[in-house]
């Protein structure tokens, strides 16, 4: 949206500078980089920060604000970061068709770490929200994946839930697969990059493309 202001992170912020992506610098200097690429670059920085610091996006956002002496600007940074993040979405190849194929055959639920502003905005902009019976967002649940408590609360809100008939599908070993193990349900790791497996977080099933999911479910 051309009318939506975009607030860029302060490159001198110690939580940002170490991870500053060249894409952001290029966009700020007027190189004409598409805003979506800039958003993805900023999101990539946050993901690296979260991985290194083992912090949630909300905590990272708070830290960005605390590093800025101007509290008003800090609030704008957080608000704009979350708003712009909520407008971006990216599909794995075949993901939309997979949801269409599974719709009506299986009960689909979305389990996501993040804030309601970001995740609900992404669902709206992507147009896939109607496929899911319920959406569970960590900030609303009070716990993050892979905590067992997160899944306990999710399961308690699903009428007729049977863990023996459930499977979690995701591309993160530490969030999705570990979460499934903690929750006592089957796990399916989507691994298009052929990343090496981890012995401490084994997945029950592994597929390289989300398009293989329906065949796997039918075989179970």
GIDAPE-V217347 format. One record per backbone hydrogen bond with DSSP energy under -1.0 kcal/mol. CO is the residue of the C=O (numbers start at 1). NH is the residue of the N-H. E is the energy in kcal/mol with one decimal. If there is no record, write none. Layout:
BEGIN
co = <CO CO>
nh = <NH NH>
e = <E E>
END
This chain:
BEGIN
co = <1 10 13 13 16 21 21 22 23 24 25 26 27 34 35 36 37 38 39 40 41 42 43 44 45 46 47 48 49 50 56 57 58 59 60 61 62 63 65 70 71 72 73 74 75 76 77 78 79 80 81 82 92 94 95 96 97 98 99 102 102 108 110 112 114 115 116 117 118 119 120 121 122 123 128 129 134 136 137 137 138 144 147 148 149 150 151 152 154 155 158 162 163 166 168 170 172 172 173 176 177 178 179 180 180 186 187 188 189 191 198 205 207 209 210 212 213 214 215>
nh = <4 13 16 17 19 24 25 26 27 28 29 31 30 38 39 40 41 42 43 44 45 46 47 48 49 50 51 52 53 54 60 61 62 63 64 65 66 67 68 74 75 76 77 78 79 80 81 82 83 84 85 86 95 98 99 100 101 102 103 105 106 133 136 138 139 119 120 121 122 123 124 125 126 127 131 132 110 112 140 141 142 147 151 152 153 154 155 156 157 158 161 165 166 186 188 190 176 177 178 180 181 182 183 184 185 168 205 170 207 194 201 189 191 212 213 216 217 218 219>
e = <-1.7 -2.0 -2.1 -3.0 -2.1 -1.1 -1.3 -2.5 -2.1 -2.6 -1.6 -2.5 -1.5 -1.6 -2.7 -2.4 -2.2 -2.6 -2.7 -2.2 -1.8 -2.1 -2.6 -2.1 -2.5 -2.8 -2.4 -2.5 -3.0 -1.8 -2.4 -2.6 -2.4 -2.5 -2.4 -1.9 -2.4 -1.6 -1.2 -2.4 -2.2 -2.1 -2.7 -2.3 -2.7 -3.1 -2.6 -2.5 -2.6 -2.8 -2.2 -2.0 -2.5 -2.2 -2.2 -2.0 -2.4 -2.2 -1.7 -2.0 -1.8 -3.0 -3.5 -2.4 -1.7 -2.6 -2.3 -1.2 -2.2 -2.2 -2.1 -2.7 -2.3 -1.6 -1.8 -1.5 -2.0 -2.8 -1.1 -1.8 -2.9 -2.2 -1.3 -2.7 -2.1 -2.0 -3.1 -1.7 -1.2 -1.6 -1.6 -2.1 -1.2 -1.3 -2.5 -2.8 -1.1 -2.1 -2.3 -2.5 -2.1 -2.6 -2.1 -1.0 -2.3 -2.5 -1.6 -2.0 -2.5 -1.4 -1.1 -2.8 -3.2 -2.0 -1.5 -1.6 -2.6 -2.3 -1.3>
END
